[in-house]
């Protein structure tokens, strides 16, 4: 997430972070000062939508989130669409190609972030399965196009899955 924020500086961002990260007082201090807010991924509740919508409307912040709900999944979910619709902001797709684990950051492997054109979510459109699928398709196409522009041979391998094998 930090790379996405650095790549779009001087714009300021907020972040969703799993609530478990806020248990450590030092990490909580850092997260709060980085405009992060906790989300319970098992039972997200209304605050997972209300907080980012309110912040996007009332603060000079953008929101960085993984539309899959985690950085270890590529199956997109509809939360990002609902947030964009309610806050009346576009979705700006971005892709990352580089080290996939903290340990790999020290290998000095190049990190590349690529940002796409905004995807406008019609705030008046009915948010049904068909509309959601239309936006998810646009996001997937944008992610594929951005990946192709950087390195078409880059393949994301979930580090957690690699450890299991």
Phi, psi and omega in degrees: 000324182299322180297321179297317180293317179296321181293337182252010179301146015268009177303143179256150188230160167243164185220148167266139178221145180298141188301332181300330181292338183276356180288327178281120185298325180290313179296321178301315178303313180296313182297315180298319180284349175261014179065032177268153175224148185281145175226132175275107186289337179283319177224081189303318180071172184295334182296334179295340177255315185298315182298306181296324179298313180298315181295321180293327180281324191250349180241160176272060181230149168255168182244128172257123177212156175268116183295355175268351181093346179202156179282356181256020179220151178244007177272112185285145178243169186274356183302318180298325180291315179298316179298313180298319180296310183290324180276348181061049177231152177282164173262126178252107180290144178215145177234155180237132170229121182168199180303141184254353177229160178302319180299320181292341178299332182277359179275359180063026176289142183296140175248128178232132175243136179231130181253140180257182177288146179300143174254114182277131178254115181297116183291345180263350182289148176286127182274080178249180182301320182295315179296315180300316180295325178297316180289320178299320177298316178299318180295314179300317178297318179296316179299316180296317180297316180296318177298318180299323181293327180277294182207105182295344181269353180293131178234127178281123174245121179296116181302329179292323178289322180297321179295328182289328185277000000 
